[in-house]
Amino acid sequence: MPSPYNPAMDTHTINRRKFLATTTAVAAGALALPGVTRQASASTPTPGTSATQPGSFDFIHLTDMHVTTRRKGDQGYRKCVESVLGMKNKPEFALMGGDLAFDGLYTPKAKYVEQVRLYKEISDSLGMPYYNCMGNHDVLGWSGRRKVQATDPDFGKKYIMDALQWDRPYYSFDHNGWHFAVLDCIYPTQEDHGTGYEPRIGDEQLQWLAYDLGAAGDRPKVVMTHIAAFCNRAQIRGDPEISGMPPGIVLRDTAKLQAVLERHNVKALLQGHTHRPEEYRWRGVWYITSPAVSGAWWAGDFTGAGPGYTVFHCGADGELTWDMLPYDWDAQLELDDDRERERNAKAHAKREDQVRLRDLERAVH
């Protein structure tokens, strides 16, 4: 069984001269409709740049696993892996979208260490390379509610990176003529309690990304971040009081990231964090938030979506299509999960009412 992929082996070399010489075409965008397989248009080769002919293959995007024994989340993740292994067309690798462990921010270190161990053990059983992305809950202790001292040698991102043989928190790699970049959006800040974080890529990493994508030339490109650049939370809830960029939910530097993605003709930005699948297209880039593997943190589907993941199909013509797939898992709530039971009951009642209203409205005809 192969070990977890080591990003250091395939970190893409940045070629500044090639970046400065490269221009790319950006296609016009349109709003995506949810629940439908979508396709990104093929790249138009730019004169003066070289490209490796892309191949055809599938990969999967798993995000927000929150691996834990609480609510039998580790068993749930194993069911997700079984679903992937049962696919007729086997994906060649997995992009892991962050929040791999249930929590390093608020739980005791020993519990966090066990969660990381379980994540690695279960992910290894996929039998394919997987590429990790940093989520906010993967970081040890960057919170005022921390259960570990700031002087702990594993404080911050160190422990999970060491445990998963993870050379650097952001990196890129090529696969069969396609280029992939994995970003780290958990940006350290100094708070009254000590080290905290905010959702930000940061100027240094954005500059790295710009030259990295430039060096990739005309290869079709996919980028992954944990926290979303686009999230329609306010519109989904129909609540004008919710900010369009709610703190902690979307990146602080979305506009800067968006500009880099657009000028390098990136096919899609893969997102997680909100546990709500969304699809949004703007200026030729598709912003795709996959379903959470854990659903609503292994507590059901009250967010509007149950446990699931996304399978992507990369074409030899540079086209990208995908399907969001559920897998079979029922929430295993614990004795103190009264709030989650109430939320699930409300969501179930709303779905039943929708069926009732639909049947009533159809009966008129």
Secondary structure by P-SEA (a helix, b strand, c coil): cccccccccccccccaaaaaabbbbbbbbbbbbcccbbbbbbbcccccccccbbbbbbbbbbcccccccccaaaaaaaaaaaaaaaccccccbbbbccccccccccccaaaaaaaaaaaaaaaaaccbbbbbbbccccccccccccccccccccccccaaaaaacccccccccccccbbbbbbbcbbbbbccccbbbcccccaaaaaaaaaaaaaaccccbbbbbcccccccccccccccccccccccccccaaaaaaaaaaaacccbbbbccccbbbbbbcccccccccccccccccccccccccccbbbbbbccccbbbbbbbbccccccccccaaaaaaaaaaaaaaaaaaaaaaaaaaacc
